[in-house]
């Protein structure tokens, strides 16, 4: 569902009233007792979605923040007045009990509506700081609840807006583990934000959030020149104010489906050092990295690629920061890692050593291992770091084996052979074998038999199932298996990278 196609809040309100009307509820519930609770929860979720869609439609369709506030408050006031139908309350059968259960779920949402309204008000105003985390904002709200309830409510709205933009949950992060549940009304505020806003936050691809001004441009003033001016404003907020540089970089902020032309790419690269700090600003901007940003998150990805092509050493700190702070499954994480490993491992080497030595996160440490392997040939201490990590992290031995092969030090062969003999995973067998061969080693007869014996995984798909097969024994040379890259989408269809799914 796209907001541009949605109904206004009055239509959403009428739909909610119908769902909570006992006659309509009873007709929808049917006469079968089994599964009634599931139906109740399903209706409750649908009501939360109706509230969210009505409020979001109000935000993107009204011209002034004052109008938005007035309509949101009226919508909430109407919702707060909804009460159970006496006939449903008096009903003694299971449908009546289910109806009462539905209001047991809906009533806390009613009590928490002030925070939901505040969330969309703050979102409409842009009055939240993307550098904050929802947990920190909510803890401040808790501290101010007794003495400054209106300030606490505003903070709850800011936390809700951050949640709407994908920056943390509002319930699990509220208090430190083991703490007591928050007092009222904060608990109702938090729960209502989680229920109502969560439907949008969990399905961002269905909702054109971005920055509200852009949404208004798209629906109310779809003039290309206005959109260009809006993008110029975004660049200015990143400190990119020179008109000629703005013109050069505007294509990066175009909608997601727009790709840089070769001429645009060459012009940016030709600008040289004067454009590098601006590309770094775009690449490292948290807001630009979101799928709900102007370019759908493509601008920082393109900036990272350009920085790699330009071998911009001053970009290394920002690129490493991206790796530390983004989801390993995110495209920008993958592209940044590729740039550091393939385009500028020599430039990133010294800082990568520091990050590798202090990293406790396995994904980050493995990422840095790749940079060390590509940029550290012949440098002291690199082999020792990688082989120690290889011995310690058994789950990562397939990818570390690849890096050891890149490093080109045959001292790794005994450890690779030992890991190969223990390997019980097809991916590890393939990667370890290739690493051994690339370092000038050979498989023993027993190891060759194991390589031929281990089956590749089968992935269902259109037509026949795809099963990569080992080469026939009679073929000379090492056994080869058609591989799936660790960073490629898993063929099982999970949507995860192969290394995070069936490649484990």
N, C-alpha and C positions, 0 to 999 in steps of 0.2 A: 504494500500500500504506500503510495506517495502522498505527501501532504497536499500537493497541488490538486490532487483528486479527492481530497477528504471533504467531509461535511463540516459545517460550522459547529460551534460548541452547543448550540441549542439542539441540533440534530443528534449529537452525541448524548446529550442529557436525556432526550426523549427515548433514545434506545436503551439507556441505563434504566430508566423508569419502567420500560416494558419488561426488561429482564427481572426486575424486582417486584413486578406485579404478580400476586399469588396465582391468579387464574392462568396467566401466561407461563409462569414457572411450572405449574402443575402439568400443563399440556406438554411442555418441553421435557419434563422429568419422566413422563410415561408411567406405566404401571409395574415396571420391573424393579424390585428392590436392589438387586445386585448392581453395583457400580454407581449407586446414587452419589456417594461421596466424591467420586471422580468427576461426576457431572457438576456438583456444587463447586469444586475447585476450578473446573473449566470455566464456569460462568463467572466466578470471581476474577479470574485472569482476564476474561473478555471485558469485564467492567473496568478493570485497571487500564486496559488498552484504550477503551473509549475515553476515559478521563485524560490520558496522556495525549491522545490524538486531538481531542477538543482543545486542550490547552496549547499544544504546539501549533495547531492551526491558527489560533488566536495570535500567537507570537509572530508568525510569519506573514499574517494577512493584514494586520492593523498598522496604520502609519505612524502613530506616536506612542511612546512608552506609557503616557497617561491613559490612553485608550486601552492599551494592553492590560494595565493594572486593573482598571475598572471592570473589564469583561472577565478577567480571570477571577476576580473577587465575586462577581455576580454568579459565575458558573459554580464556584465553590459553595456559595450561600444556598443555591438551589440544591446542590448535592447533600448538604448538611441537613436539609429539611426532609429528606426522604425517610420514611418510617415503615416498619413492617406492616403488611396488610393484616388486620385483626383476624380475618378468616384463616390466614395461614398460621398465625400464632395459636389459634384455637384448635387447629387440625391435629388429631391424635395419631394419624398414620405415619408411615415412614416418609411420605412426601412432605408432610408438615414439619417433621423433624429436620429433613433436608433443607427446607425453606428457612427454618430458624438457624440452622448451621450456616447458611449463606449470609445471614445478617450478622452472625458472630464474626464472620470474616470481613464483611463490609464495614461494620461499625468502627473498628480501629482505623480504617482508611479515612472515614469521615472525620474522626478526631484529629488525624494527622494532616488534613487538607491545608491548613495554614502554611505548613512548610512546603507542600507541593506547589501552592500558589507562589510562594516566595521564590522557589526554585526557578519557575518560568519567568517571574519578574526579573530576577537577577540575570537569567540567561538572555532575556530580551534587551537588557541594558548593557550586557557585556561586563557586568560588575563583579568579576571574579578573577582570581589570579591563577593562571595556568601553571605557575611555578609551585603552587601549594599542593598538598595532598588532602584528600577528604578526611582522613583520620585526624590530621593536625587541626583542621578547621572545626571538626566536630568536638574535639577535646576542648578547644577554646569556647565553643558554644556551651558545653557542659559547665565550664568554670563560671560562665556569666549568667547561667540560667536563673539563679535565685535573685540576683541584684539587678540584672538588666535583661529581662525576658525578651524585649523587642530586639535587642542586639543579638541575643542568642538565636532568635528566629531568623534574623538576617543571615547569620553565619550558617545556619542549617540550610538556607536557600543557596548560599555560595557553595556549600559542600554538595548539594544536589546538582548544581550546575556543573561542577567539576566531574561528578559521576556521569552526568549526561554526556560530557565530552570524553568519557573513557578513562578518567584519572582516578581509579580506585573505587572500591565498593563503599557503601555507606553504613552497612551493618557490621560486617566482620571486622572492619578496621576501626570501629568506634573507640573501643577501650582496649587496654593491654589484656593479654590472655589471663584469665583467672579473676578479672575484676567483676564487680557486681553489675547487673543490668542497669542502664541509665534510668533516672527517675522520670516521671511524667512532667511535662508533656513531651520531652525530648524523645522518649522511646517511641511514642506514636508518630512523631515527626519523622524519625529515622525509618520506621517500618513502612510508613506511607510513601516516602520517597523511594525506598527500595522496591515496593510493589508497583507503583505507578511509573516512575522514571525507568525502572529496570527493564521494562519491555522495550523501550527505545534504546537504552544503553547496550542491551544485548543483541540488538538487530540494527546496527547503525547503517547497514547497506540499504535498509528499507526506508530510511528517513534522511532527507537532505539537510542535515543540521548545519555543518560549516559555520561560518560567521553569519549572524542573522542579517546583516546588511546585504550580504551576497544573495541570500535567499530572497530578500525583497527585490533586489535587482532582477533576479531571474523571473519573478512572477508579476511584479508590479511595474518595472521599468526595464524591459529587456532590450535596452539600447546598447550596442556594442561599445560606444564611446564611454558610457557610464560605467560599464564593467571594467574597461581599461583603467579608468580613473580610480575605481575601487582597488584594482590590483596595484596601481601606483601607490595608493595609500598604505597597502600592506607592506610594500617594499620600504616605504618611508618609516613605518613602525619598526622595521628591522635595521634602521640606520642607513638605508640605501637611498640617498636623496638626490644624487647627481642626475639630471635629466637624461644625459647620454647613456649612463650606466643603467638607469631604469629601463630605457627603451631596449637596451641590449638584453636585459634579463626578464622582461615582461613575458616572453614566450614560455618561460619556466612555470609561470603561474596560470597558464591557460588551463582549460578544463582537462580532465584526466585523459580523454581520448586523443588530445593533441600531442603529437610527438615533435620534437625539435627537428627542423629540416637540417640538411647538411650545411646549408649556408648559415643558418642561425648558430649551429654548433661551432662552425669555423670562426664566425665573428666573435663569439664569446672567448674562444681559446686564443684568438689573435690579440684580444685586449690585454692578455698577459697578467702581470702582477697586480695591476690596478683593479682587476675584477675578482681576484682570489679572495680577499677578505669578505667580499659580498657573497660569494658562493659559500664560504664557510658559514656565514650568518644564516643563509637559507638552509643549508644542510643540518645545522645544529638546532634549528628552531623546533621546539616540541610541538607547537600548534600546527606548523606546516607538515609535520610528519603524520598527522592524523588523516585517516581516510575521509574524514568529514571536512577537511580543509579545502581551500579554493581549488587546488589542483588534484584533489583526491589523494594527497600524499605523494604525488609524483615529483613535485618540485625538489624536495631534498634528495630524492633518489637520483634525479638527473644531475643535481649539483655535485653529489658524491662522485658520480661517473666522470664529470668534467674535471674535478679536482684530481682524480686519478690520471686522466689523460694529460693533464698539465704537470703532473708530478710535483704538486705543491706541498713542499715540506712543512710549511706553516699550518697546513690543515691536519697534520697527524694528531695533535692533541684532541681536536674535535672528533675526528674519525674514531679514535679509541674510546672517547666518551660515548659515542653512539653505540659502539659494541657493548659497553658496560651497562647501558641504560635501556636498551631496546630488547624486545622479545626475540630470542634466537630464530623463531619461525617467521619473523617479519621480513618483508622484502628488503627494506632498507638495511637491516642487519646483514643479510646475505650479500647485498651489493657492496656494503662497506668492507666486509671481510674480504671479498674478492679483490677490491681495489688495493687493500693493504697487502694482501698476499701476492698478487700478480703484478701490480703496477708500481708499488713503492715499498717493497719489503726492506730494502736497504735504508731508506729514509726513516722508516718506522722502527727499525731494529732496536735502538737503545731504549726507547720508551716501552716497546713491547716486552723487553726483558723485565723492566720494572713491574709492569702489569702482571706478567706471568708469575713472577716471584711472590707477589702479594695476593694473587687471585685465589679465592676459595671456591668460586663457582666453576663447576666442571666445564660448562659450555664456554665460558670466557677463557679459561685456561687452555682449552683445546684450540680455540681461535688463535690465541697468542702463540701456541706451539707451531701453528702453520706459518705465522709471520717469522718466527725465529728460524724455522727450517729453510724458508725461502731466502731470508736475508742474512743468515748466519753461517754460510759455508766457510769453513776454515777459521772461524772465530772461536776463541777459547770459551769453554763453559757451556756451549750450546748442546753438544752431544750429551754431556753429563746431565743437563737439565731434562732433555727429552727422554733419555733412556730411563732415568729415575721415574719420570711421570708415566712412561710406558709400563714399567713394572708395577707401579702403584695402582693405576686406574685400569683394571681389567676390562671394564665395559667400553673403554675408549680405544682399545688396542688396535682396532681396525684402522681408524683414522690416524692415530699416532704412527702406525706402521707406514702409512702413505707419507707422512711428514719425514720420518726417518729416511725413507727412500729419497725424498727430495734433498735431504741434507747430504746424502751420498757417502756416509761413513760406514764402511763394512764391519766395523766393530759391533754394529747392531745385530749382525746375523745370528749369533747364538741365541739371543733373546727372541728374535723373530721365529727361529725354528722351534724353540720351546713353546712359544705361544701358539704356533701353528698346530703342534701336536695336541695341545689342550683344546683348541677351538671346536665348538659344537654349533657354530652359527655359520650359515652359508656366506654371509657378507664378510665375516672375519676370515674365513678360509680363503676367499678370493683376494681380499686386500693383502693379507699376510703373504700369500703366494707371490703376488705381483711385487711386493716390497722385496722379498727374498731374491727374486729374479733380477729386479732392477739394481740391486746392490751387488750383482755378480755371483750370487749363490745358486745352488741347485737343490731341488727336492730329492730326498732319498726315495728309494723304491716304495717304502711304507707310506711316505708322505704323498707320493703320487697316487697311490691307491686310495688314500683318504680323500684327496681332491676329486677323484672321479666318483667316489662313493657319496659325497655330500650333495644332496639335491637342492636346487634353487627353489625358492618359494613360488607358488602358483598364485596368480592374481586373476580373479574373474573380471571379465569385461565383455564388450560387444564381440560377438563371434566366438571363436575358440579361445579358451584360456591360454594365457601367455606363460610359458615356462622356459626360461633360458636354460640351455643344455650345455654340459661340458663337451669339449671336442672329442672325437674318437681317439681311443688309445693309440692307434697306429700312427697318428699324425706326429711328426717330429716337433720338438720344442715344447715349451711349457703348456700345460692345460689352460685353456682360455674359456671364460664364461661371460656371456653378455651381461653387463652390469647395469645397475641403476645407480646413478650418482647419489651420494649421501644427502645432498642438498636439493635433489629433485623431488617433486611431489610423489608421495607413495602411490604406487599403482593400485593399492587396495581400495583407493577412493576415500580414505579418511580425511583428506584435506591437509594432513600433516606432511612435513618433510619425511623422506624415507628413513633418515637416521634417527628420527624421533618416533618412528612407528614400527613397521615390519623389519627395519634394518637394525633394531636393537638386539 
